[in-house]
Amino acid sequence: MTPEYKTVPILDAARRAGVRIADGQAGRYEVKAFCPFCLGRTKNPHLYLNTEKNRFFCQRCGEHGNSVSLYAKIRGISNKEAFEELEKSNLQMFPQAAPKEPRQEYMAPLEQRHDVYYDLLALLSLSEHDFLDLLGRGLTLDAIEQNMYRSMPARVETRSELAQTLSRTRDLHGVPGFYRSENGDWRLSGNSGLLIPYCTAKGYIQGLQRRAEIGGKRCYVWVSSNPDKCRKDGSPLYPCGTRAHGWIHIKGNVHSTTASITEGALKGDTASCLSNGALYLCAPGVNAIKYLPSAIRSLSVERLLGEYDMDQIRQEQYSAALRRMQDTLKPLGIPYIQQMWNPAYNGIDDYKLHSRRLSLAA
């Protein structure tokens, strides 16, 4: 006789283990929470609780598992002991349901997304603040123009006008960042900040990231309109919206047999510019590598160079993430070499800018 397995609701297990849930998560199938494993090192929720699969994953430290293993890791007990504790508690245990059909979310084809984003960027300008910052990073005037960096307007009304203008000539359905208002008009999500295109090897814009200033600290977020994101009353924040994916940005000589892997399109753009067009594969995060193998396969790469920030290499949670990335890339059979440089220059873009200045001064 086949045994009847039971599932433990991930939210119930998380709450019982003392995991702090972020505000405004009611009704979402994927709930954001504060990771108990890297808590205290960040003020932002990076732990994702999937209420359909009853699994968790931290985008910052890479911890992952199911409801029982989450409870067990926090409590410092075995999975068996954790399940027994949860079963004896007042949690409602459910028989294992038949697997659900995977959630189907419509994503506009690459060519459509490129056309929309290209036209959006053509309607925008680059602020003096962002322009001077890019020059200070070491980017040339030609590189700034070719990479199509733009500044996102802060006013909601201006972004709404942009969406309305684009909707007259382009289909915005399935393009991350766009959604419908209550009256059916198209809107553009986000706020002020530098817009950074994430492109394929052929130059198609897959998506956009926005460099935001939060509490005096810079962070990079996708221009996205996740349809599962809700207001406090449970109503959708982005009706008819589309979430962005973790695309890989490719910059430089796409015929090169050596490619460097780093975190962030702007960092890769800068490093490539300072290296006479060296090939860079730019992941949006150290754990966001889902599309990295396919991006590598699209090229003629015979050697990979890891060029992540020096402080990340020295931190255990990032070191673990880098090891997982290398394990993911092993089936490709391409040699991977982790690069090291003077830690006084944390990012590869910082180091290459320093090297360029030294060569010019010589």
C-alpha angles and dihedrals in degrees: 000000000000111000118240110240120205130211127220115218106245095221093052092048091047094050092047089052090052099252111161113232118214119244122265097030099121113133097009119132089211111046125198118224140166111267112241090204098059097022115142092035095076139029094208129086109248100159114100119202112198107207093191098053095026091229135128136211131179113214090201107048099015097236110155144163142106136301095277096046090048091055092043095051093049094046094042094235136117123275089248092054091045093052091048091051092049092046091052092048126082092266114129107241118206129203111250107272124218112272112277123233108263113265108262113214120180115235119185114242117267094253091053093048090048093052093049095046093043091053091045092053090046089059093052135070134212116253120232090242093056093041094054091046091054092049089050090055090060101259116144125231090252092051092049090051096043094048090054097223111181138176118246112227116244097216116092090212092057092050090049090052090051092052092048091050092050093046090062092066105016137054105239096183110119095012111126113241096035126095142156125265122221090270092050098256119137118253135189118228127216138056139249119318145099114303115221121191120224106211139188124234088268093052099256113148107237096179145328133250124202123214105221132191109224119173091340091306126108121232135170121232133174122253091242141151104201107196090208093061110106140192120240090268090057097251117133115268093204110031113199089006131145129220121231120242129222096264123181117238116219120202134170136020103357091193093062118115091213122067130182121216119212141152119265134019095243091054091049093046090052095045091048092049091051091048099054094258101320113176116260131184108200120199117196090230141002089255096037098089103123093117097036098095093050091047090053092047090055089064137057095247120159099169133035126204119199110218106172121149115287094234089055092054090054095049116085098223091053093043088055090049091051090051090052089050091052090049089052091052097045095089088062089067093221118138113249121203121188109220123218130192142163104314090214083080102052104188126048088240090055091049095048091048089052091049092049092052091049091052092049091049093050 
